[in-house]
Amino acid sequence: MNTDIENLFKDKVLGHPAGLFVLFFTEMWERFSYYGMRALLILFFTASLMDEGWGWPREWAYAIFGTYTALVYLSTMVGGYFADNVIGIRKAVVWGAVLMTVGHGCMAVETPFFIYAGLGFLVIGSGFFKPNMTSIISEMYKGKEEKKDGAYTIFYMGVNAGAFLGILLCGYLGEKVGWSWGFGVAGIFMLFGMLQFWFAQGIFGKIGDGPKNKNVDLIDDVTAEESTEEGRNPFTGVQKVMIAISSLLGLIYIFNDPVSKISEGKYNLLPFEVGGLSGSTFAILTALALFVALLVIRIPKYTPVLRDRMLAVIFFAFVTIFFWAIFEQSPSSLTVFAKDYTQRTLEGSAGMIFKIVNSLMTIVPLGIITWVLYLLFKKTFAKYAWSNIFLALSFVIVWAIALWMLSTEFQKDTTEVPASWFSILNSLFIITLAPLFSKWWESKYNPNANMKWAIGMGLLALGMACVAVGSAGIEPGAKTASVSMIWLILVYLFHTMGELCVSPVALSYVSKLVPGRMIAFMFGIWYLAVAIGMKLAGVFAESSEAIAQEQGLSSFFWLLTFVSLGLAVLSAVLYPVIKKLMHGVK
């Protein structure tokens, strides 16, 4: 019996250790800061100089946004390694939070140097922070597997509560008051999240207090002791060189894409052509070819069952790349669609209905989370007073901002819905629909893995079809329009349902399909797939400008609809093949 873990369960909140709710609020404020900033980034870059933005072409904004989000996911592999092998999980969380606080503070200055520096700090900070919060939960619930699903559900609610409040409040401040206010408030709450975690660290006992492993090869999936066992497949020197070259070319492409565009070719890391291909295109195709060659070389060398299961993981990763590439149009092309092509001005009864609905959407979740905060206070204030004080202060501020925002809007005769507001619908729908989908997965109608991906991609297609129909009347080359906002609401509804089919179950299948010794390595591959999807989202959004100019914006959304639908059909058709490859894993 692990005494340290048993001690964690002595002070309970809603049937779970009080420490889970320390993580809940820490993650909530981190997601508040990340999504609050993310909701503003494209709007800030593309806003005119008269609106105190940078007046960038949309293509530039999409390019840097795709690079930023891709690097956020790539950095998690490095941050996870350092946490496990160098500094420990808890220090990684604290350092990650500190770096992100500095990043948000830099962005509030709004000059080019500080904006770019801020994005850099946010990428590095996310790498240290993001992978290690869930690691603490995993350690906390060792031997308590029956309670782990409930713990992750509570934690996931904290993630979405933070995203919801961050987009709502930072988005409003950034668009209505000033960009610096939106960026700055995101940083303030990241700081509060770090302080409340720092002063409550004792609640976790020895969990995450130091590095778990030492002298571990980052890209080797086998230790010296295991190398003689059947089925082991250590990386050769040539394969490690292939990984290094592929990784280097990929990183150069990711950085060079926005740099070369924003500098209009003045700073180009790949200023050459090969067979009619630009240097950037040649680099990323070469990186991809090396990576595929590595898979072709390595996978046949595993035992037949493991080989087949890894092929199944690769298929799911391939579909996942396109899922995120299309889903992540939300903070890019769909945000621009909301800003420039959606009728967001409401008057009379329509405006009043929106104000009431928006008030309920703000106050009810805040009230529920404040009640959870009160329950945590009762259990932990005596031992961790400073942590609770900083947490209470953060809620006083967030309540003040929320009530000020709502009262300001009620004083206006005309309501203009912020463009960033639509992004909160994703978190709202997740909180609302997640229990229903959870019941579905537990019922006898629980679909197999392929059908979950097929349903998810089908719902993604349905969402894109909605906005394609809604934008059908926009002429090619048009810079503004007044499309009904109902189309965007439907997009977020269907896309969130698709996310619930794919995102929560994805890592679960990876963990089931590969042996324990390869979990960390395959999770790294999976996050690489997500990072590629994030960058591809920026590439897709960039292409929307040329397509909208020549054929109309609706054509772009129809293109994404058919890509999603094609992958949905492919996932369903390949079910018998993938089922065979999974060898009984359900």
Buried (B, 14 or more C-beta within 10 A) or exposed (E): EEEBBEEBBEBBBEEBBBBBBBBBBBBBBBBBBBBBBBBBBBBBBBBEEEEEBBEBBBBBBBBBBBBBBBBBBBBBBBBBBBBBBEBBBBBBBBBBBBBBBBBBBBBBBBEEEBBBBBBBBBBBBBBBBBBBBBBBBBBBBEEBEEBBEBBBEBBBBBBBBBBBBBBBBBBBBBBBEBBBBBBBBBBBBBBBBBBBBBBBBEBBBEBBEEBEEEEEEEEEBBBEEEEEEEBBBEBEEEBBEBBEBBBEBBBBBBEBBBBBBBEEEEEBBBEEEEEEBBBBBBBBBBBBEBBEEBBEEBBEEBEEBBBBBBBBBBBBBBBBBBBBBBBBBBBBBBBBBBBBBBEBEBEEEEBEEBBEEBBEBBBEBBEEBEEBBEBBBEBBEEEBEEBBBBBBEBBEBBBEBBBEBBEEBEEEEEBBBBBBBBBBBBBBBBBEBBEEBBEBBEEEEEBEBBBBBBBBBBBBBBBBBBBBBBBBEBEEEBEEBEBEBEBBBBBBBBBBBBBBBBBBBBBEBBEEBBEEBBBBBBBBBBBBBBBBBBBBBBBBBBBBBEBBEEBBBBBBBBBBBEBBBEBBBBBBEBBEEBBEBBEEBE
